[in-house]
Amino acid sequence: MPATPLQRNDERRKLSDLFRKVLADAMEERDQRQDFVDRPEGTELAWVIFERYQMREAVNAERAARNLPPVPMEAVMRVERSAAGHSDYARQFAWGCAGLAMGES
């Protein structure tokens, strides 16, 4: 029997909590990653790249557990851009990543 919308929302909320923890752990390393990295898209701080990478790894681990194919970095970047500028950036980013992990975004 497929999950109800309430069950799916509860599952997404739990995943979002997990991804907020992943992001918080990655954020604790910001002071170690203050260098700039030249990329084809432009120059970025190394901690931005690291946090994005950690989130993609966590999303793809959840997707693998669900027998879903991995998402590319571009999908995580899209979710991150939609969270940028929000006062609750970490929560928005984690929520979007939870949707990616569940195959909803």
CNS distance restraints for C-alpha pairs under 8 A (distance, minus, plus):
assign (resid   3 and name CA) (resid   7 and name CA) 5.73 0.50 0.50
assign (resid   3 and name CA) (resid   8 and name CA) 6.13 0.50 0.50
assign (resid   4 and name CA) (resid   8 and name CA) 6.21 0.50 0.50
assign (resid   5 and name CA) (resid   9 and name CA) 6.07 0.50 0.50
assign (resid   6 and name CA) (resid  10 and name CA) 6.15 0.50 0.50
assign (resid   7 and name CA) (resid  11 and name CA) 6.12 0.50 0.50
assign (resid   8 and name CA) (resid  12 and name CA) 6.08 0.50 0.50
assign (resid   9 and name CA) (resid  13 and name CA) 6.11 0.50 0.50
assign (resid  10 and name CA) (resid  14 and name CA) 6.33 0.50 0.50
assign (resid  11 and name CA) (resid  15 and name CA) 6.28 0.50 0.50
assign (resid  12 and name CA) (resid  16 and name CA) 5.96 0.50 0.50
assign (resid  12 and name CA) (resid  95 and name CA) 7.37 0.50 0.50
assign (resid  12 and name CA) (resid  98 and name CA) 5.64 0.50 0.50
assign (resid  12 and name CA) (resid  99 and name CA) 6.73 0.50 0.50
assign (resid  12 and name CA) (resid 102 and name CA) 7.48 0.50 0.50
assign (resid  13 and name CA) (resid  17 and name CA) 6.29 0.50 0.50
assign (resid  13 and name CA) (resid  95 and name CA) 7.35 0.50 0.50
assign (resid  13 and name CA) (resid  98 and name CA) 7.71 0.50 0.50
assign (resid  14 and name CA) (resid  18 and name CA) 6.41 0.50 0.50
assign (resid  15 and name CA) (resid  19 and name CA) 6.18 0.50 0.50
assign (resid  15 and name CA) (resid  95 and name CA) 7.85 0.50 0.50
assign (resid  15 and name CA) (resid  98 and name CA) 5.37 0.50 0.50
assign (resid  16 and name CA) (resid  20 and name CA) 6.10 0.50 0.50
assign (resid  16 and name CA) (resid  91 and name CA) 7.49 0.50 0.50
assign (resid  16 and name CA) (resid  94 and name CA) 4.95 0.50 0.50
assign (resid  16 and name CA) (resid  95 and name CA) 4.89 0.50 0.50
assign (resid  16 and name CA) (resid  96 and name CA) 7.95 0.50 0.50
assign (resid  16 and name CA) (resid  97 and name CA) 7.20 0.50 0.50
assign (resid  16 and name CA) (resid  98 and name CA) 5.21 0.50 0.50
assign (resid  17 and name CA) (resid  21 and name CA) 6.43 0.50 0.50
assign (resid  17 and name CA) (resid  94 and name CA) 7.30 0.50 0.50
assign (resid  18 and name CA) (resid  22 and name CA) 6.42 0.50 0.50
assign (resid  19 and name CA) (resid  23 and name CA) 6.09 0.50 0.50
assign (resid  19 and name CA) (resid  55 and name CA) 7.04 0.50 0.50
assign (resid  19 and name CA) (resid  58 and name CA) 7.19 0.50 0.50
assign (resid  19 and name CA) (resid  94 and name CA) 5.09 0.50 0.50
assign (resid  19 and name CA) (resid  95 and name CA) 7.88 0.50 0.50
assign (resid  19 and name CA) (resid  97 and name CA) 7.21 0.50 0.50
assign (resid  19 and name CA) (resid  98 and name CA) 7.21 0.50 0.50
assign (resid  20 and name CA) (resid  24 and name CA) 5.98 0.50 0.50
assign (resid  20 and name CA) (resid  90 and name CA) 6.33 0.50 0.50
assign (resid  20 and name CA) (resid  91 and name CA) 6.47 0.50 0.50
assign (resid  20 and name CA) (resid  94 and name CA) 5.33 0.50 0.50
assign (resid  21 and name CA) (resid  25 and name CA) 6.08 0.50 0.50
assign (resid  22 and name CA) (resid  26 and name CA) 6.28 0.50 0.50
assign (resid  22 and name CA) (resid  54 and name CA) 7.13 0.50 0.50
assign (resid  22 and name CA) (resid  55 and name CA) 6.85 0.50 0.50
assign (resid  22 and name CA) (resid  58 and name CA) 7.46 0.50 0.50
assign (resid  23 and name CA) (resid  27 and name CA) 6.03 0.50 0.50
assign (resid  23 and name CA) (resid  51 and name CA) 6.44 0.50 0.50
assign (resid  23 and name CA) (resid  54 and name CA) 7.36 0.50 0.50
assign (resid  23 and name CA) (resid  55 and name CA) 6.71 0.50 0.50
assign (resid  23 and name CA) (resid  90 and name CA) 7.22 0.50 0.50
assign (resid  23 and name CA) (resid  94 and name CA) 7.71 0.50 0.50
assign (resid  24 and name CA) (resid  28 and name CA) 6.42 0.50 0.50
assign (resid  25 and name CA) (resid  29 and name CA) 7.39 0.50 0.50
assign (resid  26 and name CA) (resid  30 and name CA) 7.37 0.50 0.50
assign (resid  26 and name CA) (resid  50 and name CA) 7.33 0.50 0.50
assign (resid  26 and name CA) (resid  51 and name CA) 5.52 0.50 0.50
assign (resid  26 and name CA) (resid  54 and name CA) 7.00 0.50 0.50
assign (resid  27 and name CA) (resid  47 and name CA) 7.65 0.50 0.50
assign (resid  27 and name CA) (resid  51 and name CA) 6.85 0.50 0.50
assign (resid  29 and name CA) (resid  33 and name CA) 6.74 0.50 0.50
assign (resid  29 and name CA) (resid  47 and name CA) 7.40 0.50 0.50
assign (resid  30 and name CA) (resid  34 and name CA) 6.65 0.50 0.50
assign (resid  30 and name CA) (resid  47 and name CA) 5.28 0.50 0.50
assign (resid  32 and name CA) (resid  47 and name CA) 7.96 0.50 0.50
assign (resid  33 and name CA) (resid  45 and name CA) 7.37 0.50 0.50
assign (resid  33 and name CA) (resid  46 and name CA) 5.23 0.50 0.50
assign (resid  33 and name CA) (resid  47 and name CA) 4.95 0.50 0.50
assign (resid  34 and name CA) (resid  45 and name CA) 6.18 0.50 0.50
assign (resid  34 and name CA) (resid  46 and name CA) 6.12 0.50 0.50
assign (resid  34 and name CA) (resid  47 and name CA) 6.52 0.50 0.50
assign (resid  35 and name CA) (resid  45 and name CA) 5.85 0.50 0.50
assign (resid  35 and name CA) (resid  46 and name CA) 5.67 0.50 0.50
assign (resid  36 and name CA) (resid  43 and name CA) 6.37 0.50 0.50
assign (resid  36 and name CA) (resid  44 and name CA) 5.50 0.50 0.50
assign (resid  36 and name CA) (resid  45 and name CA) 4.45 0.50 0.50
assign (resid  36 and name CA) (resid  46 and name CA) 5.71 0.50 0.50
assign (resid  37 and name CA) (resid  43 and name CA) 5.48 0.50 0.50
assign (resid  37 and name CA) (resid  44 and name CA) 5.37 0.50 0.50
assign (resid  37 and name CA) (resid  45 and name CA) 6.03 0.50 0.50
assign (resid  37 and name CA) (resid  46 and name CA) 5.99 0.50 0.50
assign (resid  38 and name CA) (resid  42 and name CA) 5.98 0.50 0.50
assign (resid  38 and name CA) (resid  43 and name CA) 4.43 0.50 0.50
assign (resid  38 and name CA) (resid  44 and name CA) 6.63 0.50 0.50
assign (resid  39 and name CA) (resid  43 and name CA) 5.70 0.50 0.50
assign (resid  39 and name CA) (resid  44 and name CA) 7.37 0.50 0.50
assign (resid  44 and name CA) (resid  48 and name CA) 6.85 0.50 0.50
assign (resid  44 and name CA) (resid  49 and name CA) 7.26 0.50 0.50
assign (resid  45 and name CA) (resid  49 and name CA) 6.86 0.50 0.50
assign (resid  46 and name CA) (resid  50 and name CA) 6.13 0.50 0.50
assign (resid  47 and name CA) (resid  51 and name CA) 6.04 0.50 0.50
assign (resid  48 and name CA) (resid  52 and name CA) 6.22 0.50 0.50
assign (resid  49 and name CA) (resid  53 and name CA) 6.10 0.50 0.50
assign (resid  50 and name CA) (resid  54 and name CA) 6.18 0.50 0.50
assign (resid  51 and name CA) (resid  55 and name CA) 6.25 0.50 0.50
assign (resid  52 and name CA) (resid  56 and name CA) 6.23 0.50 0.50
assign (resid  52 and name CA) (resid  73 and name CA) 7.91 0.50 0.50
assign (resid  52 and name CA) (resid  76 and name CA) 6.99 0.50 0.50
assign (resid  52 and name CA) (resid  77 and name CA) 7.23 0.50 0.50
assign (resid  52 and name CA) (resid  80 and name CA) 7.96 0.50 0.50
assign (resid  53 and name CA) (resid  57 and name CA) 6.19 0.50 0.50
assign (resid  53 and name CA) (resid  73 and name CA) 7.60 0.50 0.50
assign (resid  54 and name CA) (resid  58 and name CA) 6.27 0.50 0.50
assign (resid  55 and name CA) (resid  59 and name CA) 6.08 0.50 0.50
assign (resid  55 and name CA) (resid  76 and name CA) 7.45 0.50 0.50
assign (resid  55 and name CA) (resid  97 and name CA) 7.41 0.50 0.50
assign (resid  56 and name CA) (resid  60 and name CA) 6.02 0.50 0.50
assign (resid  56 and name CA) (resid  71 and name CA) 7.53 0.50 0.50
assign (resid  56 and name CA) (resid  72 and name CA) 7.80 0.50 0.50
assign (resid  56 and name CA) (resid  73 and name CA) 6.50 0.50 0.50
assign (resid  56 and name CA) (resid  76 and name CA) 6.19 0.50 0.50
assign (resid  57 and name CA) (resid  61 and name CA) 6.11 0.50 0.50
assign (resid  58 and name CA) (resid  62 and name CA) 6.42 0.50 0.50
assign (resid  59 and name CA) (resid  63 and name CA) 6.18 0.50 0.50
assign (resid  59 and name CA) (resid  71 and name CA) 7.83 0.50 0.50
assign (resid  59 and name CA) (resid  97 and name CA) 6.34 0.50 0.50
assign (resid  59 and name CA) (resid  98 and name CA) 7.18 0.50 0.50
assign (resid  59 and name CA) (resid 100 and name CA) 6.83 0.50 0.50
assign (resid  59 and name CA) (resid 101 and name CA) 5.00 0.50 0.50
assign (resid  60 and name CA) (resid  64 and name CA) 5.97 0.50 0.50
assign (resid  60 and name CA) (resid  69 and name CA) 7.80 0.50 0.50
assign (resid  60 and name CA) (resid  70 and name CA) 5.11 0.50 0.50
assign (resid  60 and name CA) (resid  71 and name CA) 6.48 0.50 0.50
assign (resid  60 and name CA) (resid 101 and name CA) 6.73 0.50 0.50
assign (resid  61 and name CA) (resid  65 and name CA) 6.39 0.50 0.50
assign (resid  62 and name CA) (resid  66 and name CA) 6.47 0.50 0.50
assign (resid  62 and name CA) (resid 101 and name CA) 5.68 0.50 0.50
assign (resid  62 and name CA) (resid 102 and name CA) 7.81 0.50 0.50
assign (resid  63 and name CA) (resid  67 and name CA) 6.17 0.50 0.50
assign (resid  63 and name CA) (resid  68 and name CA) 4.89 0.50 0.50
assign (resid  63 and name CA) (resid  69 and name CA) 6.54 0.50 0.50
assign (resid  63 and name CA) (resid  70 and name CA) 6.37 0.50 0.50
assign (resid  63 and name CA) (resid 101 and name CA) 5.12 0.50 0.50
assign (resid  63 and name CA) (resid 102 and name CA) 6.78 0.50 0.50
assign (resid  63 and name CA) (resid 103 and name CA) 7.68 0.50 0.50
assign (resid  64 and name CA) (resid  68 and name CA) 5.55 0.50 0.50
assign (resid  64 and name CA) (resid  69 and name CA) 6.67 0.50 0.50
assign (resid  64 and name CA) (resid  70 and name CA) 7.03 0.50 0.50
assign (resid  66 and name CA) (resid 102 and name CA) 7.81 0.50 0.50
assign (resid  68 and name CA) (resid 103 and name CA) 7.46 0.50 0.50
assign (resid  71 and name CA) (resid  75 and name CA) 6.31 0.50 0.50
assign (resid  71 and name CA) (resid  76 and name CA) 7.69 0.50 0.50
assign (resid  71 and name CA) (resid 100 and name CA) 7.67 0.50 0.50
assign (resid  72 and name CA) (resid  76 and name CA) 7.16 0.50 0.50
assign (resid  73 and name CA) (resid  77 and name CA) 6.15 0.50 0.50
assign (resid  74 and name CA) (resid  78 and name CA) 6.11 0.50 0.50
assign (resid  75 and name CA) (resid  79 and name CA) 6.46 0.50 0.50
assign (resid  75 and name CA) (resid 100 and name CA) 7.90 0.50 0.50
assign (resid  76 and name CA) (resid  80 and name CA) 6.10 0.50 0.50
assign (resid  76 and name CA) (resid  97 and name CA) 6.89 0.50 0.50
assign (resid  77 and name CA) (resid  81 and name CA) 6.06 0.50 0.50
assign (resid  78 and name CA) (resid  82 and name CA) 6.38 0.50 0.50
assign (resid  79 and name CA) (resid  83 and name CA) 6.46 0.50 0.50
assign (resid  79 and name CA) (resid  93 and name CA) 6.20 0.50 0.50
assign (resid  79 and name CA) (resid  96 and name CA) 5.55 0.50 0.50
assign (resid  79 and name CA) (resid  97 and name CA) 6.79 0.50 0.50
assign (resid  80 and name CA) (resid  84 and name CA) 6.20 0.50 0.50
assign (resid  80 and name CA) (resid  93 and name CA) 5.45 0.50 0.50
assign (resid  80 and name CA) (resid  96 and name CA) 7.85 0.50 0.50
assign (resid  82 and name CA) (resid  92 and name CA) 7.95 0.50 0.50
assign (resid  82 and name CA) (resid  93 and name CA) 7.73 0.50 0.50
assign (resid  83 and name CA) (resid  88 and name CA) 7.96 0.50 0.50
assign (resid  83 and name CA) (resid  89 and name CA) 5.21 0.50 0.50
assign (resid  83 and name CA) (resid  90 and name CA) 7.63 0.50 0.50
assign (resid  83 and name CA) (resid  92 and name CA) 5.16 0.50 0.50
assign (resid  83 and name CA) (resid  93 and name CA) 5.30 0.50 0.50
assign (resid  84 and name CA) (resid  89 and name CA) 5.98 0.50 0.50
assign (resid  85 and name CA) (resid  89 and name CA) 6.75 0.50 0.50
assign (resid  86 and name CA) (resid  92 and name CA) 7.62 0.50 0.50
assign (resid  88 and name CA) (resid  92 and name CA) 6.21 0.50 0.50
assign (resid  89 and name CA) (resid  93 and name CA) 5.97 0.50 0.50
assign (resid  90 and name CA) (resid  94 and name CA) 6.01 0.50 0.50
assign (resid  91 and name CA) (resid  95 and name CA) 6.03 0.50 0.50
assign (resid  92 and name CA) (resid  96 and name CA) 6.17 0.50 0.50
assign (resid  93 and name CA) (resid  97 and name CA) 6.18 0.50 0.50
assign (resid  94 and name CA) (resid  98 and name CA) 6.13 0.50 0.50
assign (resid  95 and name CA) (resid  99 and name CA) 6.46 0.50 0.50
assign (resid  96 and name CA) (resid 100 and name CA) 6.41 0.50 0.50
assign (resid  96 and name CA) (resid 105 and name CA) 7.41 0.50 0.50
assign (resid  97 and name CA) (resid 101 and name CA) 6.14 0.50 0.50
assign (resid  98 and name CA) (resid 102 and name CA) 6.26 0.50 0.50
assign (resid  99 and name CA) (resid 103 and name CA) 6.17 0.50 0.50
assign (resid  99 and name CA) (resid 104 and name CA) 4.91 0.50 0.50
assign (resid  99 and name CA) (resid 105 and name CA) 5.24 0.50 0.50
assign (resid 100 and name CA) (resid 104 and name CA) 5.76 0.50 0.50
assign (resid 100 and name CA) (resid 105 and name CA) 4.92 0.50 0.50
